[in-house]
């Protein structure tokens, strides 16, 4: 009986240990490609100071951009634009408004972006200003520059977007200056038609965004092709075009897997790994 009791006791301990190990394993956070990028956007001083630096640099250039009537940032600008009133165009998401709360929800819930949940988030109007954005837009407005917000948020989200911008005092936050996807039939996800609409009446002196498509529609190529387009406009960056960092999402990600969102998450992740250029490792 003693032997049996001891054996039963050992078995019980082993079973308990196994259950504990299983419980610990079951509680481990799920892997999500957006964790580090979203954490950086939401918590790091490195992100905040980078965004502030981008806008501070643009603010210093405002007098030169306003004073030089041949200065334009829009590729769509044509004809005699020198006498037109100056304007700046800014993207909204991760350029003017910080939506890292939504991205954090995606990561912590181990889910993915959907237009339904995104619309619900937008309609809550809880996004906060990107560091430096409010100060820059106010400085531009004070110098007589009109501010346009060209976003790929959808037309039904306009009221919530305007409400969110107005809550923090962003200038020109109204129906004329907030230009969303689908408001006009020709306003699709590509932003050139909306930039053109602004350039028809204004001299566009600066563009701001967190995605390549905020500056040019030539964004859907391979990684190398996108680098070629970047180099083509080398003189624009930091003078007429101002890029905000966004390691959480964007066209940079889909370029790694051929812009094919029909691929499984596993296939997309493998393509991302294959797109990297790793060190060969130690020789010993």
Residue pairs with C-beta under 8 A, 6 or more apart in sequence:
30 110
32 106
32 107
32 110
33 269
33 272
34 103
34 106
34 107
34 248
34 249
35 107
36 247
37 103
37 246
37 247
37 248
37 249
38 100
38 103
38 104
38 106
38 107
38 248
40 46
40 47
40 247
41 47
41 94
41 98
41 100
41 103
41 246
41 247
41 248
42 100
42 101
42 103
42 104
47 131
47 245
48 131
49 131
50 244
50 245
51 130
51 131
51 132
51 133
51 244
51 245
52 131
52 132
53 132
54 132
54 208
54 242
54 243
54 244
55 131
55 132
55 133
55 135
55 136
55 242
56 132
56 136
57 238
57 242
58 136
58 206
58 208
58 242
59 135
59 136
59 139
59 140
61 206
61 239
62 139
62 140
62 143
62 145
62 205
63 143
64 71
65 71
65 86
65 205
65 206
65 240
66 86
66 143
66 144
66 145
66 205
69 82
69 83
69 203
70 82
71 203
71 205
71 240
72 81
72 199
72 203
72 204
72 205
72 240
73 89
73 204
73 205
73 206
73 207
73 236
73 240
73 241
74 89
74 195
74 196
74 198
74 199
74 204
74 207
75 192
75 195
75 216
76 192
76 195
76 196
76 199
77 199
77 203
77 204
78 199
81 199
81 203
82 203
84 201
84 202
84 203
85 144
85 146
85 201
85 202
85 203
86 144
86 145
86 146
86 202
86 203
86 204
86 205
87 145
87 146
87 147
87 148
87 198
87 202
87 203
87 204
87 205
88 137
88 140
88 145
88 146
88 147
88 148
88 204
88 205
88 206
88 207
88 208
89 148
89 149
89 150
89 195
89 198
89 204
89 206
89 207
89 208
90 96
90 133
90 137
90 147
90 148
90 149
90 150
90 207
90 208
90 209
91 149
91 150
91 151
91 208
91 209
91 210
91 211
91 214
92 149
92 150
92 151
92 153
92 161
92 165
92 178
93 99
93 127
93 151
93 152
93 153
93 210
94 130
94 210
94 244
94 246
94 248
95 130
95 133
95 208
95 209
95 210
95 214
95 244
96 129
96 130
96 133
96 137
96 149
96 165
96 170
96 208
97 127
97 128
97 129
97 130
97 133
97 164
97 165
98 127
98 128
98 129
98 130
98 131
99 121
99 127
100 248
101 121
101 126
101 127
102 117
102 118
102 121
103 248
103 249
105 111
105 117
105 121
106 112
106 113
111 117
113 249
115 154
119 154
119 156
119 157
122 153
122 157
122 160
122 161
122 164
123 157
123 160
124 160
125 160
125 161
125 163
125 164
125 167
126 164
127 164
128 168
129 168
129 170
130 244
133 170
134 168
134 169
134 170
137 147
137 170
137 171
137 172
138 169
138 171
140 147
140 171
141 147
141 171
141 172
145 205
146 172
146 177
146 202
147 170
147 171
147 172
147 177
148 172
148 177
148 178
148 179
148 198
149 161
149 165
149 170
149 172
149 173
149 177
149 178
149 179
150 179
150 191
150 194
150 195
150 198
150 214
151 161
151 178
151 179
151 180
151 181
152 180
152 181
152 189
152 191
153 161
153 180
153 181
154 180
154 181
154 182
155 180
155 181
155 182
155 183
157 180
158 175
158 178
158 180
158 183
161 178
161 180
162 173
162 174
162 175
162 178
165 173
165 178
166 173
179 187
179 194
179 197
179 198
180 187
181 187
181 188
181 189
182 188
184 193
186 193
187 193
187 194
189 213
190 213
190 217
191 213
191 214
191 217
192 216
192 217
195 204
195 207
198 204
205 240
206 240
206 241
206 242
207 214
207 215
207 240
207 241
207 242
208 214
208 241
208 242
208 244
209 215
209 242
209 243
209 244
210 243
210 244
210 245
210 246
210 250
211 219
211 246
211 250
211 251
211 252
212 219
212 226
212 229
212 230
212 250
212 251
212 252
213 219
213 251
215 233
215 236
215 241
215 243
216 229
216 233
218 229
219 226
219 229
219 251
220 251
220 255
220 259
221 228
221 229
221 255
222 255
222 258
223 255
223 256
223 275
226 251
226 252
226 255
230 237
233 241
237 243
251 259
253 272
254 260
254 261
256 268
256 271
256 272
256 275
257 263
257 267
257 268
257 271
257 272
258 271
261 268
263 271
